[in-house]
């Protein structure tokens, strides 16, 4: 009987010995571990039990990209990849990343958007005024009834950036956007440029404040 009690006690003590502190992984611990893998600045968004037994799931942000890294509870092994569940036929890693990519529409600064149409249904679009596919989407959306669309200017090139300034500084922004899509040239604005939204953090610049320099990432 004593031998059985001793055996049960060992079973309770064994997991912590094998996996370290399996009850909590702090942000500081995770950050120190991930520094070995991630050489640039990053931020930890959430830590929780992973769907893979014996691992922590650490959601991090590198620049504007979200990533998930799995850390074993013995703090020795890491997995930087995707977990696929064959039983339910799902990619668990991608499903989790989708959760972090969702945007709450109530937090969008609609005063910085160009509205089009009327209706109970709302759609929020980030558009490049020089993008052909954005133009195609714009034309299709005009045909949908009971829909109000809010266009946020999101220029991807220096040329698009200048067009976006011209659109926002126009008296009729919706018409200016329409004409730009159709290839018409707008006069360059002399007023202070308007809000241009950065798609992930939704950082905006008020039209009453000088616009910050617009930077573009280039590959070396």
Residue pairs with C-beta under 8 A, 6 or more apart in sequence:
15 22
16 22
18 73
18 74
19 54
19 72
19 73
19 74
20 73
20 74
20 75
21 73
22 73
25 47
25 56
25 58
25 71
25 73
26 47
27 44
27 47
29 75
30 44
30 47
30 56
30 58
30 71
31 44
33 71
33 75
33 78
34 42
34 44
34 58
34 60
34 69
37 69
37 78
37 80
38 60
38 62
40 62
40 63
41 62
42 60
42 61
42 62
43 60
43 61
44 58
44 59
44 60
44 61
45 59
45 60
45 61
45 66
45 100
46 57
46 58
46 59
47 56
47 57
47 58
47 59
48 56
48 57
49 55
49 56
49 57
50 56
50 57
50 70
50 83
51 57
51 83
51 85
51 92
52 70
52 79
52 83
54 72
54 73
55 70
55 71
55 72
55 73
55 79
56 70
56 71
56 72
56 73
57 68
57 70
57 96
58 68
58 69
58 70
58 71
59 66
59 67
59 68
59 96
59 97
59 100
60 66
60 67
60 68
60 69
61 67
64 198
64 199
64 200
64 201
66 97
66 100
66 101
67 80
67 97
68 93
68 96
68 97
69 78
69 79
69 80
70 78
70 79
70 80
70 83
71 77
71 78
72 78
72 79
81 93
82 91
82 92
82 93
82 94
83 91
83 92
83 93
84 90
84 91
84 92
85 91
85 92
103 124
103 202
105 122
105 124
107 202
108 124
108 150
108 152
108 202
109 195
109 197
109 202
109 204
110 150
112 152
112 194
112 195
112 197
112 204
113 124
113 150
113 151
113 152
114 150
114 151
114 152
114 153
114 167
114 173
114 174
114 177
115 148
115 149
115 150
115 151
115 174
116 141
116 142
116 148
116 149
116 150
116 151
116 174
117 141
117 142
117 144
117 147
117 148
117 149
118 148
119 145
119 146
119 147
119 148
120 146
121 146
121 147
121 148
122 147
122 148
122 149
122 150
123 141
123 147
123 148
123 149
123 150
124 149
124 150
124 152
125 134
125 137
125 141
125 149
125 150
125 151
125 152
126 151
126 152
126 154
126 197
126 199
127 134
127 137
127 138
127 151
127 152
127 153
127 154
127 177
128 134
128 154
128 155
128 156
128 157
128 160
129 153
129 155
129 160
129 163
129 164
129 167
129 177
129 180
129 181
130 155
130 156
130 157
130 159
130 160
130 163
130 180
131 156
131 160
134 181
135 181
135 182
138 151
138 177
138 178
138 181
141 147
141 149
151 177
152 197
153 164
153 167
153 168
153 194
153 195
153 196
153 197
154 196
154 197
154 198
154 199
155 161
155 163
155 164
155 196
155 214
157 216
158 214
158 216
161 196
161 214
162 188
163 180
163 186
164 193
164 194
164 196
165 188
165 189
165 193
165 194
165 211
166 176
166 180
166 186
166 187
166 188
166 189
167 173
167 176
167 177
167 180
167 186
168 189
168 193
168 194
168 195
168 207
169 189
169 190
169 191
169 193
169 194
170 176
170 186
170 189
176 186
179 186
180 186
191 207
192 207
192 208
192 209
192 210
192 211
193 205
193 207
193 211
194 207
194 211
195 204
195 205
195 206
195 207
196 204
196 205
196 211
196 214
197 203
197 204
198 204
205 211
205 212
